């Protein structure tokens, strides 16, 4: 176990990356336990077992950063790092990291504090950013009140720290067999595809052992905020990853879970003594599962999960949890807290402030945001000192967009619903994307700029579980790189993984040997990252310019951001060629353009209009030839300058290798069960 004083001691040198610093980045998300092994081994990993797959090496991906950076990414997002409940539950083990029980200790399944610090250092050495997943809403339990006891939780170990426990949802749906791995060690191949950021799983210690849903390999079953998930690696491993990314000019985003801790029982059999720091029943909302998702009070105060793995909902309203012992002396020594219990708000704010500082974290992804009262978030985000992006699982743009008033950004789930419905088949509804664009710009703070644009993640079925038509896949992927948001690629997407509902969507990546040759989607990602960087470099206003809808019809849509023009179609690889006349593009008369995906030259007409011929169902991403210089695209020379950070952090120019720990236990809270 990692001492609190070690885990949360203050440190200097963090990038302290802001939302504006993150805008130019692209993020590679990993499930810490499934991305890589520190010793290069390839252990078996049956996703249906729901357990840690990398049980004998550090899981943080510091040794595979070449793979990430080689794809053009400059940030990674890893799984929650706090200690999770142990043992096997009805849903397996907490390999994912989303069943927390102790804020003060790391998930030993991911690695040590040294492993995590090493990962961070390795990332920063490369100029990359580190994003960690965090969980505020809940702790996990394998019983419910009245059998639940709270003494094992830390620091919230009293019943008053939790809201009443009435079932939030009786039983959503048991995830199907999946694949996450306890530790993920990556090389620098992500950057080879053009990404300049990676997003890794939550890094805190998760519950241990196997549950009915497997192990907490994903990192979303926290139990200890003050220790790392040893299944992913050590603090040094994580710091090494961070340093390696930053050396390459890449960013690191870490997933965080605030809403809950994990448990394998519910009250009355649940005990809280093993959780850290919330180890009393009063630290949690009274036991109730969510039964009505249209009832915001239930959504915020009832518990997620079920009687197999319950996510004990942390009581962020309690004065007892909010106002006592918020000073660092309590967090670091546990000696100065009055006997009337530490307060949660202060505890959480001090915890996140020290976590991001000590591990040199550049951004946090916050799990289950809508399940915590909104006014809790501003102080928490401010104390983190870094970019924050929250998970709000909803297809309603106005509902989701409201949360951007409480944190820097949210994952763009409304757009995800539109993209998947538009491109999952040749009969998809393209109009949904056209409708979504103005709604996002109306309801999201900053019009959707800096939101998280994604096609896959650890909670949802992989896109290729719906279609393996590469033309449809390429169109859907392209959209996430040309919108106003920050592109996020879920590990394995570039390799064509096809897993369905989790846990099937959490395959081990080492089975691919991290190959990049003769991989059409790897090549696609490299080009998408490169053209986005070229557009940013060629136009100082590109990032602040809102995307606009140029045209759309039954099967086609064209959007433009700055001078980057994208034409997409869902006719499929066997569909007829589509001619698309695009007006109002703002191009000069006879301006020379190029589709970077096919390297086909395009010339604007005398009015600046463009005639696009979509062939084989493939997308086109068009940019002025004048902006290609230094991009390495379509015969242009690649700039010898490596990516550097745009924030207050120090950029890096050399390739570096981190040692073995990439906290990649990526989250597991999804459309269906929200259990991990």
NORSULBEL-V111541 format. One record per pair of residues at least 6 apart in sequence whose C-alpha atoms are under 6 Angstrom apart, sorted by the first residue. I is the first residue (numbers start at 0). J is the second residue. If there is no record, write none. Layout:
BEGIN
i:I j:J
i:I j:J
END
This chain:
BEGIN
i:1 j:104
i:1 j:226
i:3 j:103
i:3 j:225
i:3 j:331
i:4 j:331
i:6 j:225
i:7 j:353
i:7 j:354
i:9 j:353
i:9 j:357
i:10 j:356
i:10 j:357
i:13 j:359
i:14 j:361
i:14 j:647
i:14 j:648
i:15 j:361
i:15 j:384
i:15 j:385
i:16 j:361
i:16 j:385
i:16 j:646
i:17 j:385
i:17 j:386
i:18 j:386
i:20 j:645
i:20 j:646
i:22 j:449
i:22 j:485
i:24 j:195
i:24 j:196
i:25 j:72
i:25 j:194
i:25 j:195
i:25 j:196
i:25 j:485
i:25 j:486
i:26 j:72
i:26 j:74
i:26 j:75
i:26 j:196
i:26 j:197
i:26 j:198
i:26 j:487
i:27 j:75
i:27 j:196
i:27 j:197
i:27 j:198
i:27 j:487
i:27 j:488
i:28 j:75
i:28 j:76
i:28 j:197
i:28 j:198
i:28 j:199
i:28 j:488
i:28 j:489
i:28 j:490
i:29 j:77
i:29 j:199
i:29 j:490
i:29 j:663
i:29 j:665
i:30 j:78
i:30 j:200
i:30 j:217
i:30 j:663
i:30 j:664
i:30 j:665
i:31 j:58
i:31 j:77
i:31 j:78
i:31 j:182
i:31 j:183
i:31 j:200
i:31 j:231
i:31 j:662
i:31 j:663
i:31 j:664
i:31 j:665
i:32 j:58
i:32 j:179
i:32 j:180
i:32 j:181
i:32 j:182
i:32 j:183
i:32 j:216
i:32 j:663
i:32 j:664
i:33 j:179
i:33 j:180
i:33 j:182
i:33 j:183
i:33 j:507
i:34 j:183
i:34 j:507
i:34 j:508
i:35 j:60
i:35 j:183
i:35 j:184
i:35 j:185
i:35 j:509
i:36 j:56
i:36 j:58
i:36 j:183
i:36 j:184
i:37 j:56
i:37 j:57
i:37 j:184
i:37 j:659
i:41 j:509
i:44 j:52
i:45 j:178
i:46 j:176
i:46 j:177
i:46 j:178
i:46 j:502
i:46 j:503
i:47 j:176
i:47 j:177
i:48 j:213
i:49 j:91
i:49 j:212
i:49 j:213
i:49 j:214
i:50 j:91
i:50 j:92
i:50 j:94
i:50 j:213
i:50 j:214
i:50 j:216
i:51 j:94
i:51 j:180
i:51 j:181
i:51 j:214
i:51 j:216
i:52 j:180
i:52 j:181
i:53 j:180
i:53 j:181
i:53 j:182
i:57 j:109
i:57 j:110
i:57 j:182
i:57 j:231
i:57 j:232
i:57 j:659
i:57 j:660
i:58 j:109
i:58 j:182
i:58 j:183
i:58 j:184
i:58 j:230
i:58 j:231
i:58 j:232
i:58 j:660
i:58 j:661
i:59 j:182
i:59 j:183
i:59 j:184
i:59 j:231
i:59 j:232
i:59 j:659
i:59 j:660
i:59 j:661
i:59 j:662
i:59 j:663
i:60 j:183
i:60 j:184
i:60 j:185
i:60 j:660
i:60 j:661
i:61 j:118
i:61 j:184
i:61 j:185
i:61 j:240
i:61 j:657
i:61 j:658
i:61 j:659
i:61 j:660
i:61 j:661
i:62 j:184
i:62 j:185
i:62 j:186
i:62 j:656
i:62 j:657
i:62 j:658
i:62 j:659
i:63 j:184
i:63 j:185
i:63 j:186
i:63 j:187
i:64 j:185
i:64 j:186
i:64 j:187
i:64 j:188
i:65 j:186
i:65 j:187
i:65 j:188
i:66 j:186
i:66 j:187
i:66 j:188
i:66 j:189
i:66 j:191
i:67 j:187
i:67 j:188
i:67 j:189
i:67 j:190
i:68 j:187
i:68 j:188
i:68 j:189
i:68 j:190
i:68 j:191
i:68 j:194
i:69 j:187
i:69 j:188
i:69 j:189
i:69 j:190
i:69 j:191
i:69 j:192
i:70 j:188
i:70 j:189
i:70 j:190
i:70 j:191
i:70 j:192
i:70 j:193
i:70 j:194
i:70 j:525
i:71 j:190
i:71 j:191
i:71 j:192
i:71 j:193
i:71 j:194
i:71 j:195
i:71 j:528
i:72 j:189
i:72 j:190
i:72 j:193
i:72 j:194
i:72 j:195
i:72 j:196
i:73 j:127
i:73 j:194
i:73 j:195
i:73 j:196
i:73 j:249
i:73 j:250
i:74 j:127
i:74 j:128
i:74 j:129
i:74 j:195
i:74 j:196
i:74 j:197
i:74 j:249
i:74 j:250
i:74 j:251
i:75 j:129
i:75 j:130
i:75 j:196
i:75 j:197
i:75 j:198
i:75 j:199
i:75 j:251
i:75 j:252
i:76 j:130
i:76 j:131
i:76 j:197
i:76 j:198
i:76 j:199
i:76 j:200
i:76 j:251
i:76 j:252
i:76 j:253
i:77 j:131
i:77 j:198
i:77 j:199
i:77 j:200
i:77 j:201
i:77 j:253
i:77 j:254
i:77 j:662
i:77 j:663
i:77 j:664
i:77 j:665
i:78 j:132
i:78 j:199
i:78 j:200
i:78 j:201
i:78 j:202
i:78 j:218
i:78 j:254
i:78 j:662
i:78 j:663
i:78 j:664
i:78 j:665
i:78 j:666
i:79 j:96
i:79 j:132
i:79 j:133
i:79 j:200
i:79 j:201
i:79 j:202
i:79 j:203
i:79 j:218
i:79 j:219
i:79 j:254
i:79 j:255
i:80 j:105
i:80 j:106
i:80 j:201
i:80 j:202
i:80 j:203
i:80 j:204
i:80 j:227
i:80 j:228
i:81 j:102
i:81 j:104
i:81 j:105
i:81 j:106
i:81 j:202
i:81 j:203
i:81 j:204
i:81 j:205
i:81 j:221
i:81 j:223
i:81 j:224
i:81 j:226
i:81 j:227
i:81 j:228
i:82 j:99
i:82 j:101
i:82 j:104
i:82 j:105
i:82 j:106
i:82 j:203
i:82 j:204
i:82 j:205
i:82 j:221
i:82 j:222
i:82 j:223
i:82 j:226
i:82 j:228
i:83 j:98
i:83 j:99
i:83 j:100
i:83 j:204
i:83 j:205
i:83 j:206
i:83 j:207
i:83 j:220
i:83 j:221
i:83 j:222
i:84 j:100
i:84 j:205
i:84 j:206
i:84 j:207
i:84 j:222
i:85 j:206
i:85 j:207
i:85 j:208
i:86 j:207
i:86 j:208
i:86 j:209
i:87 j:208
i:87 j:209
i:87 j:210
i:88 j:209
i:88 j:210
i:88 j:211
i:88 j:263
i:89 j:210
i:89 j:211
i:89 j:212
i:89 j:307
i:90 j:210
i:90 j:211
i:90 j:212
i:90 j:213
i:91 j:209
i:91 j:210
i:91 j:211
i:91 j:212
i:91 j:213
i:91 j:214
i:92 j:208
i:92 j:209
i:92 j:210
i:92 j:213
i:92 j:214
i:92 j:215
i:93 j:205
i:93 j:206
i:93 j:207
i:93 j:214
i:93 j:215
i:93 j:216
i:93 j:220
i:94 j:181
i:94 j:214
i:94 j:215
i:94 j:216
i:94 j:217
i:94 j:218
i:95 j:215
i:95 j:216
i:95 j:217
i:95 j:218
i:95 j:219
i:95 j:664
i:95 j:665
i:96 j:201
i:96 j:205
i:96 j:215
i:96 j:216
i:96 j:217
i:96 j:218
i:96 j:219
i:96 j:220
i:96 j:221
i:96 j:664
i:97 j:218
i:97 j:219
i:97 j:220
i:97 j:221
i:97 j:675
i:98 j:139
i:98 j:205
i:98 j:206
i:98 j:219
i:98 j:220
i:98 j:221
i:98 j:260
i:98 j:261
i:99 j:138
i:99 j:139
i:99 j:205
i:99 j:220
i:99 j:221
i:99 j:222
i:99 j:223
i:99 j:260
i:99 j:261
i:100 j:138
i:100 j:152
i:100 j:221
i:100 j:222
i:100 j:223
i:100 j:260
i:100 j:261
i:100 j:274
i:100 j:275
i:101 j:152
i:101 j:153
i:101 j:222
i:101 j:223
i:101 j:224
i:101 j:274
i:101 j:275
i:101 j:276
i:102 j:223
i:102 j:224
i:102 j:225
i:102 j:275
i:102 j:276
i:103 j:223
i:103 j:224
i:103 j:225
i:103 j:226
i:103 j:275
i:104 j:204
i:104 j:223
i:104 j:224
i:104 j:225
i:104 j:226
i:104 j:227
i:105 j:203
i:105 j:204
i:105 j:225
i:105 j:226
i:105 j:227
i:105 j:228
i:106 j:203
i:106 j:204
i:106 j:205
i:106 j:227
i:106 j:228
i:106 j:229
i:107 j:228
i:107 j:229
i:107 j:230
i:108 j:181
i:108 j:228
i:108 j:229
i:108 j:230
i:108 j:231
i:109 j:181
i:109 j:182
i:109 j:228
i:109 j:229
i:109 j:230
i:109 j:231
i:109 j:232
i:110 j:228
i:110 j:229
i:110 j:230
i:110 j:231
i:110 j:232
i:110 j:233
i:111 j:229
i:111 j:232
i:111 j:233
i:111 j:234
i:112 j:233
i:112 j:234
i:112 j:235
i:113 j:233
i:113 j:234
i:113 j:235
i:113 j:236
i:114 j:232
i:114 j:233
i:114 j:234
i:114 j:235
i:114 j:236
i:114 j:237
i:114 j:660
i:115 j:233
i:115 j:234
i:115 j:235
i:115 j:236
i:115 j:237
i:115 j:238
i:116 j:234
i:116 j:235
i:116 j:236
i:116 j:237
i:116 j:238
i:116 j:239
i:116 j:358
i:117 j:235
i:117 j:236
i:117 j:237
i:117 j:238
i:117 j:239
i:117 j:240
i:118 j:236
i:118 j:237
i:118 j:238
i:118 j:239
i:118 j:240
i:118 j:241
i:118 j:660
i:118 j:661
i:119 j:237
i:119 j:238
i:119 j:239
i:119 j:240
i:119 j:241
i:119 j:242
i:120 j:238
i:120 j:239
i:120 j:240
i:120 j:241
i:120 j:242
i:120 j:243
i:121 j:239
i:121 j:240
i:121 j:241
i:121 j:242
i:121 j:243
i:121 j:244
i:121 j:657
i:122 j:240
i:122 j:241
i:122 j:242
i:122 j:243
i:122 j:244
i:122 j:245
i:123 j:241
i:123 j:242
i:123 j:243
i:123 j:244
i:123 j:245
i:123 j:246
i:124 j:242
i:124 j:243
i:124 j:244
i:124 j:245
i:124 j:246
i:124 j:651
i:125 j:243
i:125 j:244
i:125 j:245
i:125 j:246
i:125 j:247
i:125 j:248
i:125 j:651
i:125 j:654
i:126 j:244
i:126 j:245
i:126 j:246
i:126 j:247
i:126 j:248
i:126 j:249
i:126 j:643
i:126 j:644
i:126 j:650
i:126 j:651
i:127 j:196
i:127 j:244
i:127 j:245
i:127 j:247
i:127 j:248
i:127 j:249
i:127 j:250
i:127 j:251
i:128 j:196
i:128 j:244
i:128 j:245
i:128 j:249
i:128 j:250
i:128 j:251
i:128 j:361
i:129 j:241
i:129 j:250
i:129 j:251
i:129 j:252
i:129 j:253
i:129 j:360
i:129 j:361
i:130 j:198
i:130 j:251
i:130 j:252
i:130 j:253
i:130 j:361
i:130 j:362
i:130 j:363
i:131 j:199
i:131 j:201
i:131 j:252
i:131 j:253
i:131 j:254
i:131 j:255
i:131 j:363
i:132 j:200
i:132 j:201
i:132 j:253
i:132 j:254
i:132 j:255
i:132 j:256
i:132 j:363
i:132 j:364
i:132 j:365
i:133 j:201
i:133 j:254
i:133 j:255
i:133 j:256
i:133 j:257
i:133 j:365
i:134 j:255
i:134 j:256
i:134 j:257
i:134 j:258
i:134 j:366
i:135 j:256
i:135 j:257
i:135 j:258
i:135 j:259
i:136 j:257
i:136 j:258
i:136 j:259
i:136 j:312
i:136 j:313
i:136 j:371
i:137 j:258
i:137 j:259
i:137 j:260
i:137 j:310
i:137 j:311
i:137 j:312
i:137 j:313
i:138 j:222
i:138 j:259
i:138 j:260
i:138 j:261
i:138 j:310
i:138 j:311
i:139 j:220
i:139 j:260
i:139 j:261
i:139 j:262
i:139 j:309
i:139 j:310
i:139 j:311
i:140 j:261
i:140 j:262
i:140 j:263
i:140 j:264
i:140 j:308
i:140 j:309
i:141 j:262
i:141 j:263
i:141 j:264
i:141 j:265
i:141 j:307
i:141 j:308
i:141 j:309
i:142 j:263
i:142 j:264
i:142 j:265
i:142 j:266
i:142 j:268
i:142 j:269
i:143 j:264
i:143 j:265
i:143 j:266
i:143 j:267
i:143 j:268
i:143 j:269
i:144 j:265
i:144 j:266
i:144 j:267
i:144 j:268
i:145 j:266
i:145 j:267
i:145 j:268
i:146 j:266
i:146 j:267
i:146 j:268
i:146 j:269
i:147 j:265
i:147 j:266
i:147 j:267
i:147 j:268
i:147 j:269
i:147 j:270
i:148 j:269
i:148 j:270
i:148 j:271
i:149 j:156
i:149 j:157
i:149 j:270
i:149 j:271
i:149 j:272
i:149 j:278
i:149 j:279
i:149 j:280
i:150 j:156
i:150 j:270
i:150 j:271
i:150 j:272
i:150 j:273
i:150 j:278
i:150 j:279
i:151 j:271
i:151 j:272
i:151 j:273
i:151 j:274
i:151 j:278
i:152 j:271
i:152 j:272
i:152 j:273
i:152 j:274
i:152 j:275
i:152 j:276
i:152 j:277
i:152 j:278
i:153 j:274
i:153 j:275
i:153 j:276
i:153 j:277
i:153 j:278
i:154 j:275
i:154 j:276
i:154 j:277
i:154 j:278
i:155 j:276
i:155 j:277
i:155 j:278
i:155 j:279
i:155 j:282
i:156 j:271
i:156 j:272
i:156 j:277
i:156 j:278
i:156 j:279
i:156 j:280
i:156 j:282
i:157 j:278
i:157 j:279
i:157 j:280
i:157 j:281
i:157 j:282
i:158 j:279
i:158 j:280
i:158 j:281
i:158 j:282
i:158 j:283
i:159 j:280
i:159 j:281
i:159 j:282
i:159 j:283
i:160 j:280
i:160 j:281
i:160 j:282
i:160 j:283
i:160 j:313
i:160 j:314
i:161 j:281
i:161 j:282
i:161 j:283
i:161 j:284
i:161 j:285
i:161 j:312
i:161 j:313
i:161 j:314
i:162 j:283
i:162 j:284
i:162 j:285
i:162 j:300
i:162 j:314
i:163 j:284
i:163 j:285
i:163 j:286
i:163 j:287
i:164 j:285
i:164 j:286
i:164 j:287
i:164 j:301
i:165 j:286
i:165 j:287
i:165 j:288
i:166 j:287
i:166 j:288
i:166 j:289
i:167 j:287
i:167 j:288
i:167 j:289
i:167 j:290
i:167 j:301
i:167 j:302
i:167 j:303
i:168 j:288
i:168 j:289
i:168 j:290
i:170 j:305
i:171 j:671
i:171 j:672
i:172 j:671
i:172 j:672
i:174 j:501
i:174 j:502
i:175 j:500
i:175 j:501
i:175 j:502
i:176 j:502
i:176 j:503
i:177 j:501
i:177 j:502
i:177 j:503
i:177 j:504
i:177 j:505
i:178 j:502
i:178 j:503
i:178 j:505
i:178 j:506
i:179 j:216
i:179 j:217
i:179 j:505
i:179 j:506
i:180 j:216
i:181 j:216
i:181 j:230
i:181 j:231
i:182 j:230
i:182 j:231
i:183 j:661
i:183 j:663
i:184 j:659
i:184 j:660
i:184 j:661
i:192 j:524
i:192 j:525
i:193 j:525
i:193 j:528
i:193 j:529
i:194 j:528
i:195 j:249
i:196 j:249
i:196 j:250
i:196 j:251
i:197 j:251
i:197 j:252
i:198 j:252
i:198 j:253
i:199 j:253
i:199 j:663
i:199 j:665
i:200 j:218
i:200 j:254
i:200 j:663
i:200 j:664
i:200 j:665
i:200 j:666
i:201 j:218
i:201 j:254
i:201 j:255
i:201 j:664
i:201 j:665
i:202 j:227
i:202 j:228
i:202 j:662
i:203 j:224
i:203 j:226
i:203 j:227
i:203 j:228
i:204 j:221
i:204 j:223
i:204 j:226
i:204 j:227
i:204 j:228
i:205 j:220
i:205 j:221
i:205 j:222
i:206 j:222
i:208 j:214
i:216 j:664
i:217 j:664
i:217 j:665
i:217 j:666
i:218 j:664
i:218 j:665
i:218 j:666
i:219 j:666
i:219 j:667
i:219 j:675
i:220 j:261
i:221 j:260
i:221 j:261
i:222 j:260
i:222 j:274
i:223 j:274
i:223 j:275
i:231 j:660
i:231 j:662
i:232 j:660
i:236 j:658
i:236 j:659
i:236 j:660
i:237 j:660
i:237 j:661
i:238 j:358
i:239 j:657
i:240 j:657
i:243 j:655
i:243 j:657
i:245 j:650
i:245 j:651
i:246 j:651
i:246 j:652
i:246 j:653
i:247 j:651
i:247 j:652
i:248 j:642
i:248 j:643
i:248 j:644
i:248 j:650
i:248 j:651
i:251 j:361
i:252 j:362
i:252 j:363
i:253 j:363
i:253 j:364
i:254 j:363
i:254 j:364
i:254 j:365
i:255 j:363
i:255 j:364
i:255 j:365
i:255 j:366
i:256 j:365
i:256 j:366
i:258 j:367
i:259 j:310
i:259 j:311
i:259 j:312
i:259 j:313
i:260 j:310
i:260 j:311
i:261 j:309
i:261 j:310
i:262 j:308
i:262 j:309
i:263 j:307
i:263 j:308
i:264 j:306
i:271 j:278
i:271 j:279
i:272 j:278
i:282 j:314
i:283 j:312
i:283 j:313
i:283 j:314
i:284 j:312
i:284 j:313
i:284 j:314
i:287 j:301
i:287 j:302
i:288 j:301
i:288 j:302
i:289 j:297
i:289 j:301
i:292 j:298
i:298 j:370
i:299 j:370
i:299 j:371
i:299 j:372
i:302 j:310
i:302 j:311
i:302 j:312
i:303 j:310
i:304 j:310
i:304 j:674
i:319 j:342
i:320 j:341
i:320 j:342
i:320 j:343
i:321 j:342
i:321 j:343
i:321 j:344
i:321 j:345
i:322 j:342
i:323 j:341
i:323 j:342
i:324 j:336
i:324 j:341
i:325 j:345
i:325 j:346
i:329 j:335
i:329 j:336
i:348 j:379
i:348 j:382
i:351 j:383
i:352 j:382
i:352 j:383
i:361 j:385
i:362 j:385
i:362 j:386
i:362 j:387
i:363 j:387
i:364 j:387
i:364 j:388
i:364 j:389
i:365 j:389
i:366 j:390
i:367 j:390
i:368 j:389
i:368 j:390
i:368 j:391
i:369 j:391
i:376 j:405
i:377 j:405
i:387 j:407
i:388 j:408
i:388 j:409
i:389 j:409
i:390 j:409
i:390 j:410
i:394 j:412
i:394 j:413
i:396 j:413
i:397 j:442
i:400 j:442
i:400 j:443
i:403 j:444
i:408 j:450
i:409 j:450
i:410 j:450
i:410 j:451
i:411 j:450
i:411 j:451
i:411 j:452
i:417 j:431
i:417 j:432
i:420 j:427
i:421 j:427
i:421 j:428
i:421 j:429
i:422 j:471
i:422 j:569
i:423 j:465
i:423 j:466
i:425 j:569
i:425 j:570
i:425 j:571
i:439 j:447
i:440 j:446
i:440 j:447
i:448 j:483
i:448 j:484
i:449 j:484
i:449 j:485
i:450 j:484
i:450 j:485
i:451 j:484
i:451 j:485
i:452 j:479
i:452 j:484
i:452 j:485
i:452 j:486
i:452 j:487
i:453 j:479
i:453 j:487
i:455 j:461
i:455 j:489
i:456 j:489
i:457 j:667
i:458 j:667
i:458 j:668
i:458 j:669
i:459 j:500
i:459 j:669
i:460 j:499
i:460 j:500
i:460 j:504
i:461 j:497
i:461 j:498
i:461 j:499
i:463 j:497
i:464 j:497
i:464 j:498
i:464 j:499
i:470 j:571
i:470 j:572
i:470 j:616
i:470 j:617
i:471 j:569
i:471 j:571
i:474 j:567
i:474 j:618
i:479 j:486
i:480 j:486
i:493 j:520
i:493 j:521
i:498 j:504
i:533 j:630
i:535 j:541
i:537 j:626
i:541 j:561
i:546 j:559
i:546 j:560
i:547 j:558
i:547 j:559
i:548 j:558
i:549 j:557
i:549 j:558
i:550 j:556
i:550 j:557
i:554 j:568
i:554 j:569
i:555 j:567
i:555 j:568
i:556 j:566
i:556 j:567
i:557 j:565
i:557 j:566
i:558 j:565
i:563 j:621
i:563 j:622
i:564 j:620
i:564 j:621
i:565 j:619
i:565 j:620
i:566 j:618
i:566 j:619
i:567 j:618
i:570 j:616
i:571 j:616
i:572 j:615
i:572 j:616
i:576 j:613
i:576 j:614
i:577 j:612
i:577 j:613
i:578 j:611
i:578 j:612
i:579 j:610
i:579 j:611
i:580 j:610
i:581 j:608
i:581 j:609
i:582 j:608
i:586 j:607
i:587 j:607
i:588 j:604
i:588 j:605
i:588 j:606
i:588 j:607
i:589 j:602
i:589 j:603
i:589 j:604
i:589 j:605
i:590 j:602
i:590 j:603
i:591 j:602
i:591 j:624
i:592 j:600
i:592 j:601
i:592 j:602
i:592 j:622
i:592 j:623
i:592 j:624
i:593 j:599
i:593 j:600
i:593 j:601
i:593 j:621
i:593 j:622
i:594 j:619
i:594 j:620
i:594 j:621
i:595 j:620
i:598 j:633
i:603 j:609
i:628 j:635
i:629 j:636
i:629 j:637
i:629 j:638
i:630 j:637
i:631 j:637
i:641 j:652
i:643 j:650
i:643 j:651
i:644 j:650
i:667 j:675
i:668 j:674
i:668 j:675
END
